[in-house]
Amino acid sequence: MPTISTRVPEDLEAELEAYLESERLDRSTAVRKLLSEGLEEWHTERALERFADGDVSLIKAAELAGLSVWEFADLVEDADDAWVSSDHLEADLDEL
């Protein structure tokens, strides 16, 4: 497993220490968990952006986010992005 090293501000380190204590995790496990969760969120946000911009279909965006189509459709609905359009519909039908 590769090693990643970084410097963080003292206030961020204090927050990390509180997280470690609360979750009862060692530092390496906690940082891996937080990094993984952050990247998951980034993938989801990026997929929502690409879908809203019309770059990808609903099915492709769900795939990019690592979610089912229905889970992703719920996120789109929560984000108040219009997702039913002729362009999106045609792209989704083409993928089926």
N, C-alpha and C positions, 0 to 999 in steps of 0.2 A: 504494500500500500504506500503510495507516495506521501510525502510530508509537505504541508503547507504552513508557512510561518508568516505571521503578520504582527504589526504593532497596532495597538488600539488605545484610544484616549482612556484616561483613568475612570471617567464616569461610565464608559462602556464596560470596562473591566469589572467595576463594582456591580453593574447590572448582571453580568455573566456570573459573578460569584453568587449573587442572590438566586439566580436561576439554578446553578449547580446545587445549592443547598435545598432549594424547594423541590427540585426533581430528583435529588439524590443520585446525581450522575458525576462521573469523573469528568475532568475538563475536556479530554479528547472526545469522549462520547457525546458530550453536550455540544461541542462545536460542530461535530459531524452532523448531529441531529438538526441543529439550527441552520446549518448550511444547506442540508438536504431540503428542509422545509422552505427555506428562502428560494431555492432554485425551483421547487415545485410551484410556488406562488408566481415566480417570474415566468415560467412556462405558461401558466394559466392566463396571466395578464397579457402576455405577448399573443397568445392564441385569440383572446378576446379582441385585442387591438386589430389583429390581422383580419379577423372575421368582420368586425365593424367597418373596416376600410374596404371590404369586399375583395381582399386578396385571396382568401380561401373560403371554401364552403363550410357549412356547419359540421359536416362529417369530418373533414380534414382538420378543422380547428379543434374538435373534440379529441381527435387522435393526437394532435400536437400537445394538447393539455394533459393527455393521459387519462381522459375521462370518457365515460359512455356518452353517447349522443344526448341522452335524456338529462344526464347530470350537467353537461355543457349547456344545453338549452335552458335549464334552470338558471345557470349563471348569467346567461345572456339576458334572460327575462329580469333577473335581479339588477342587472346593469342598465336596464332601460334602453338597450340598444335595439333598434328595429332590425329584426332578422328575417322577416318574411318579405322577400322582394323577388321579382322575376329572375334577377341574376343569381341570387342564392338558391332559389328553387331549381333552376336549370342545372346549376353546378352540382347540387345534391343528387338530382335525378341522374345526371351523367355518371356519378360515382357509384350509384346502385347498379 
